[in-house]
Amino acid sequence: MRVLFQNNLPLAEFVLRIILNKDDLVLTKEETQYDLKRLAGARSLCLDVKAVDDEDTNFDIEIQKASSGARPHRARYHSSAIDVDSLDEGQDFEELPDSFVIFVTEEDIYGENQPIYTIDRVNTTTGKLFDDGEHILYVNGAYEGDSDIGKLMHDFRCSDADDMNYDILADRTRYLKEDPKGVREMCAILEEMRNETEHNVRIRIAKQLLLGGKLSYEEIAESTQLTISE
């Protein structure tokens, strides 16, 4: 692969080139913690990394520590939400871009010791691919080996920059752990995660209180420090 390991690549582009084995992939858009627009009342969805390449293909990269976070129905929801986000009013359905929902899981959730499990729709009558442009990938974070994906998964598991295979990941690790600016950035990320967890707990408590049917919206909002709309 000629350009795969150039250190000046955006991190998401570098990772996608390895996972998809496509060394000419070029991203035109990349955003972390991307909040998908959705229908009113629908469940919210925030993508770890949302990216678009120069062929208008959509990518969603999700890092999942727990296998429960990568269940089939969640993958289906992510894929459908990306579709809704990708097609504007008046566009033809044929203009819907291809999409890849990629879950990088800590464990080998399918237990077959494969680096990547690719999920595509199939016409079960004819045995041919449905070819709707939707792709779901499960990347085995426990995979070991000398291949590019094996080295990448090693680096994902590794906390010591000096033991990493790829400079781009090692440099990012050193920045977040050793550079004062990077340390502040990491602390801000951890604080955001903590606040998000606390908010989710308040949401769960509010749901339980609503099901109890004894408190008004105003009382529940005051008790949980949520807004009325939430």
C-alpha positions in Angstrom: 0.0 0.0 0.0 1.7 3.1 -1.2 0.2 5.9 0.9 -1.5 4.0 3.7 1.0 4.8 6.4 1.8 8.5 5.7 1.8 10.2 9.1 0.0 13.3 7.9 -3.3 11.5 7.2 -6.4 12.3 9.3 -6.7 9.6 11.9 -10.2 8.4 10.7 -8.9 8.3 7.1 -5.9 6.2 8.2 -8.1 3.8 10.2 -10.6 3.4 7.4 -7.9 2.7 4.8 -6.8 -0.2 6.9 -10.2 -1.6 7.8 -11.5 -1.4 4.2 -8.2 -2.3 2.6 -8.5 0.8 0.4 -5.3 2.8 0.2 -6.8 5.5 -2.1 -9.7 6.4 0.2 -9.9 10.2 0.8 -12.2 11.8 3.3 -13.8 15.1 2.6 -15.7 15.5 5.9 -15.0 14.1 9.4 -16.7 14.9 12.6 -16.6 13.3 16.1 -19.6 13.0 18.3 -21.9 13.8 15.3 -25.5 14.4 16.4 -27.8 13.0 13.7 -30.8 15.0 12.7 -33.9 12.9 13.2 -37.7 12.9 13.3 -39.3 14.6 16.3 -39.7 12.1 19.1 -37.3 9.6 17.7 -34.5 8.2 19.8 -31.4 10.4 19.7 -28.2 9.1 18.2 -24.7 10.5 18.5 -22.1 8.9 16.3 -18.5 8.4 17.6 -17.1 9.4 14.1 -19.1 10.4 11.1 -17.2 10.8 7.8 -17.8 11.2 4.1 -15.3 10.3 1.3 -14.8 11.8 -2.1 -17.3 9.4 -3.6 -20.0 10.6 -1.1 -19.9 7.3 0.8 -21.0 7.7 4.5 -19.0 6.1 7.3 -19.9 5.7 10.9 -17.2 4.4 13.2 -18.2 3.2 16.7 -15.8 2.0 19.4 -17.7 -0.5 21.6 -16.1 -1.8 24.8 -19.2 -3.9 25.6 -20.6 -6.4 23.1 -24.1 -5.3 24.0 -23.4 -2.0 22.4 -22.9 -3.6 18.9 -26.0 -5.7 18.7 -27.7 -6.2 15.3 -30.7 -4.0 16.0 -28.4 -1.1 17.0 -26.5 -1.5 13.8 -29.7 -1.4 11.9 -30.8 1.8 13.7 -27.5 3.4 13.0 -27.7 2.5 9.3 -31.3 3.8 8.9 -30.5 7.0 10.8 -27.6 7.7 8.5 -29.9 7.2 5.5 -32.4 9.7 6.8 -29.6 12.1 7.4 -28.2 11.7 3.9 -31.3 12.3 1.7 -32.9 15.7 1.3 -36.5 16.5 0.4 -37.1 16.0 -3.3 -34.1 13.7 -3.9 -34.7 10.3 -5.6 -34.1 7.2 -3.6 -31.4 6.2 -6.1 -29.4 9.2 -4.9 -28.9 7.6 -1.5 -25.2 7.2 -1.0 -23.6 4.0 0.1 -23.0 3.6 3.9 -20.7 1.7 6.2 -21.5 1.3 9.8 -18.4 0.0 11.5 -18.3 -1.4 15.1 -14.8 -1.9 16.5 -15.5 -4.3 19.4 -13.2 -5.2 22.3 -14.0 -8.9 22.0 -14.5 -11.3 19.1 -18.3 -11.3 19.3 -18.7 -13.9 16.6 -16.0 -16.2 18.0 -14.6 -17.2 14.6 -11.2 -15.5 15.0 -11.7 -13.4 11.9 -10.4 -9.8 11.8 -13.5 -8.4 10.2 -17.1 -9.7 9.8 -18.9 -8.0 6.9 -22.7 -7.9 6.9 -24.5 -7.3 3.6 -28.1 -8.0 2.7 -28.8 -11.0 0.6 -31.8 -12.1 -1.5 -32.2 -15.5 0.2 -34.2 -16.9 -2.7 -31.6 -16.3 -5.4 -28.6 -16.2 -3.1 -27.5 -12.9 -4.7 -26.5 -9.7 -2.9 -29.4 -7.2 -2.6 -26.9 -4.5 -3.5 -28.6 -1.6 -1.7 -25.3 0.0 -0.7 -25.7 -0.7 3.0 -22.7 -2.3 4.7 -22.2 -3.2 8.4 -18.8 -4.3 9.6 -17.7 -5.7 12.9 -14.0 -5.3 13.5 -12.6 -7.8 16.0 -10.6 -5.8 18.5 -9.1 -9.0 20.0 -7.6 -10.1 16.6 -3.9 -10.7 16.6 -1.6 -11.1 13.7 1.0 -9.5 11.4 -1.5 -8.2 8.9 -2.3 -4.5 8.8 -5.6 -5.0 10.7 -3.9 -7.1 13.3 -1.3 -4.4 13.9 -4.0 -1.8 14.1 -5.9 -3.8 16.7 -2.7 -4.2 18.7 -2.3 -0.5 18.7 -5.9 0.0 19.8 -5.3 -2.2 22.8 -1.9 -0.8 23.6 -1.4 2.0 26.1 2.3 2.5 25.6 3.1 4.6 22.6 6.6 3.1 22.3 5.1 -0.4 21.7 2.8 0.7 18.9 3.2 -0.2 15.2 1.9 3.0 13.6 3.5 6.4 14.3 0.2 8.2 13.7 -1.4 6.4 16.7 1.7 6.5 18.8 2.1 10.3 18.3 -1.6 10.8 19.1 -1.2 8.8 22.3 1.9 10.7 23.4 0.1 14.0 22.7 -2.9 13.0 24.9 -0.7 11.6 27.7 2.4 13.8 27.7 1.7 17.1 26.0 0.1 19.7 28.4 -2.4 20.8 25.7 -3.2 17.2 25.0 -3.7 16.3 28.6 -6.1 19.2 29.0 -8.0 18.0 25.9 -8.2 14.5 27.3 -9.4 15.8 30.7 -12.1 17.8 28.8 -13.2 14.6 27.0 -13.4 12.6 30.2 -15.4 15.4 31.8 -17.8 15.4 28.9 -18.2 11.7 29.1 -18.9 11.9 32.9 -21.5 14.6 32.3 -23.1 12.5 29.6 -23.3 9.5 31.9 -24.9 11.6 34.6 -27.4 13.0 32.2 -28.4 9.5 31.0 -28.9 8.4 34.6 -31.2 11.4 35.1 -33.1 10.4 32.0 -33.6 6.9 33.3 -34.8 8.1 36.6 -37.3 10.5 34.9 -38.7 7.6 32.8 -39.2 5.5 36.0 -41.0 8.5 37.7 -43.2 9.0 34.6 -44.2 5.3 34.6 -45.1 5.7 38.3 -47.6 8.3 37.3 -47.6 10.1 40.6 -45.6 13.2 39.7 -46.1 15.9 37.2 -43.7 16.8 34.5 -42.7 19.9 36.4 -42.0 17.9 39.6 -40.0 15.3 37.7 -38.0 18.0 36.0 -37.2 19.7 39.3 -36.2 16.4 40.9 -33.9 15.3 38.1 -32.6 18.7 37.0 -33.9 18.1 33.5 -35.8 20.6 31.4 -39.5 20.1 30.7 -38.9 19.3 27.1 -36.3 16.6 28.0 
